[in-house]
Amino acid sequence: MPSSARSAAREAEANPTLRIAARAGYVANGILHLLVGGLVLAVGFGAAEDTDQTGAFRAVAALPLGAVALWGLAVGLVALGGWHLLQAVAPRGLSGRKRVARIAAEAPQGIVFVVIGVISAAVALGARPRAEQTTEDLSQSVLTLPIGGFVLGTAGLIVAGVGVGFVWMGVRRSFHDKVRIPDGAAGHALSALGAVGFVAKGVALGVVGVLVTIAAIRVEPDTAGGLDGAVSALMALPAGPLLAVLVGLGFLAYGVFTIFRARYARLDT
């Protein structure tokens, strides 16, 4: 049965339509990061905005034809999530630790993109979720468990670790393995955008992970937060507005990089 499932996944992975959908998903993800980057920049310059994905979706919903745009983002993000899930099980020639590592790397990304896509669809249908409150409520529920502090602290460390991984990928530019960087000035520009974007996103994720870990240690669920909480934490620092502006610019860079990734992504690995 597992072999049959992998064979079906490989056939789906080779489907040209699905590959086009995956590339469209990169565009949707890039647009989402551009929206988030714009909100973070606005906060850095003194505006009061929710800087997470739900805040971005609510901003889109307020625009003319916003619901149509949200449905487009939802379809693209779910398609990208499906592609990552296929990548977790489809590749040939992997066994043992390499297969486990591939699943650990691709499956969580797939789940996250599918969830974000579903949230986009929910906002298109009229829902107005707030990720910050949801994170705090979830943290509260986890902390009521006998080992809730350990579970929440572990989750925070994992998120922080992912953030470190993003920073490392940006510094080492190891994302080149997943993107065909063109020659010449365009390639150098794309590589620079990716480096800046990966570092900025890594910093934001690292702050989120630290906040969740602190919430577990102090048993204070209100301390936990998503991206909006991370930006608020940055703003509380002495150079907070400048740091928020830099992170916002980094998210814009990551968004542009991800849109171009739609064209140059390696989908044959």
N, C-alpha and C positions, 0 to 999 in steps of 0.2 A: 504493500500500500504506500509506504513512504517513497519507494522508487517510482511508482506511478504518479504520485503527487509531484515529484521533482520533474518528471518528464513533461507533465502537463504545464508546469511552471516554465520550463524551458521553451515549450512551444509558444506559450503566451508571450514570453520575453522576446522571441524572434518576430512577433507580429508587428509589421510596420506601423499599423494604426496605433498600437500601444506605445510605440517609441515616439510617435508624433505627440501623443497625449502626454508622455513624460516630459518632452521638451516644452510643451505648453505649460506644464506644471512648474517648470523652472521660471518661466515668465511670470506666472502667478505669484510664486514665492518671492521673486525679485520685486514685483510691485508692492507686495505686502511689506517688505523691508524698507522700501522707499517711503511708504506711508508712516511706518513706525519711526524711521529716521527723521521725517519731517516733524512728527509730534515731539520727539525728544529734543530736537532743535528748538522748537517753540517753547518748551519748558525751560531750556537753558537760557532763553532770552526773556523769561519772566512770565510766560503764559501758564495757565492752569489747565493741563490736559492729562488724560489717561494715556500713558505711553506704551501700553501693551497691545497685543493683537486685537483684543476685543475693542479697545479704544479706536484702533484703526478701522475696524469694521463698522463701528458706529458712525465714524466720520464719513465713510463711504455711503452708508445708508441715508445720510442727510443730504446727499447730492442728488440732482436730477438723474433719473435712471440708476440710482444707487443700488436698488434691488437687483437689477440686471447685472451690474458689475459684480455684486456679491456672489451671484450664482455662477458667473464666469470664474471668479476666484475659487469658489467651492469645488467646481468640477476639476480645475487645474490642480489644486492642492490634493484632492483625493486621488487623482490619476498619478501624481508624483509619489504619493504615499504607497499606492499599489505597486508602482515600479520598484521602490525600495524593498517592499516585502517580497517581491519576486526575486530581487537580487540576493535576498537572504537564503533562498532555497534553490535557485535555478542554476548557478554556475557549476560547470563540470570541473573535475580534476581537483576538488578540494575534499579533504578528509581530516578527521581528528581535530586537532587544535585550530587548524586553519578554517575549517568549516564552522566551528564554534565561534571563532573570532569574526567571521563574515556575518553570521547570524546576529551576534552581539552588536556589530557596527550598523547593520542595515535595518534590522527589524524595529528597533526603537524609533529610528527616523521615520520609517513607514507609518508606524502607529501615530506619531506626533503629527505628521502631515495630514493623515486621515482625520484626526480629531479636530485640527484647526480648520480643515475644509468643512467639516460638519458644523462647526461653530459659525463659519461664514454663511452657510445655508440657513442656520437658525436665525441669524440676524436678518437675513433677507426675508424671512417669514415673519419678522416682527419682534423676535426676542432681543433683549438688551442685556446680555450677560456682562459681568464685571470680573475679570480674571483675578484681580487683587483680592476681592472679597471671597471668591471661590477658593483661592489658595489658602486664605486664613481659615475658612470654614473646614476645609479638608485637613489642615494641620491640627485644628481643634479636635476633629474626630479621631485622628491618628493618636494624638496625645492621651486620649481616654483609654487606649489599649494598655494592657500590662507592660508590653515592651514598646509602647508607642514612641517614647523618647529615642530609643535605639533605632527604630524604623525611620523616624523623621530625620534623625541625625545622619543616618546612612544615606538617605535620599539626598540630603543637602550636600554631603561629600561627593556623591556621584555627579550631581549637577555642577559642582565646583570643578570636579575633575574633567567634565566635558568642556567647561570653559577654558581650563588650562590647555586641553587638547586643541581647541580652536585657536588659541594664541600661538601654540607651538606650530600648528599648520600654517598660520599666517607668517610667522617669523621664518620658518624653514621653507615656506612656499611649497609644501608637499602636496597641496591641492592640484599641482600640475599633473599628478598621476591620474586625475579624474577629468581633466580638461585638456583639449588640444590647443595649446597656446599658439596663435599664429605668429609668423615671423614679422620682424620689423617693429616700427614704433607702436603699431596697434597691439602687438603682443606684449610689449613692455608695459603699455598703459593698462592692459587687462590684468597682467600679473600684479602690478602695483595696486590696482583697485581690490583685487582679491586679498592681497597681503593686509592692507589697511582694514578691509571689511572683516576678515577672519579675526584679527586682533581685537577690533572693537566689539564684535559679538562675543568673543571669548571673555572679555572684561565684564560685559553685562551679565553673562551666565555665571561667571565666577562670583559676582556680587550677590546674585540670586541664591547661589548655593551657600554662601556665607550666611546670608540672612536666615535661610531655612535651618542651618546648623545651629545658629545662635538661638533660634526659637526652640529647638529641641533641648538645648543645654539649659536654657532659662525656664523652660516650660511656659513660654509666652507665645501662643499662636499668632497674636497680633503682630509679632515681630517678623513672621514669615511673609513673603510677598513674591510676586512675579517680577516681570520687567519694570512695571510701574514702581514697585517698591525699591528696586535696584536704583532707578533714576532718582527717586526721592532720597535714598541713602547717599548717592553721589552729591546731590544738591545740598546736603547738610554739611559737607566738607568745606573747609576754608576756600578752596578754589572750585567749589561745586558747579557753578554756572559754566565755567570754562570746560570742566570735565564733561558735563552734559552735552555741550556743544560739540566737543571732540567725538564723543560716542555717537551723537546724532549724525555727524558727518561720516563716521565709520559705517553706520548702518546704511547711509545713502550709497557709499562706495560698494558695500556688500550687495545692495539691491541692484545696482548697475551691473556689477560683476555677474550676479546670478541671472540677470536677463540675457547677457551675452553668453552665459553658460548654456542657455537653451540651444544655441547654435553649435557650440564647441564641446559640449559634454561628451565624454566617452561612454557610449551606451553599448559597447561591444565587449565589456570586461566581465 
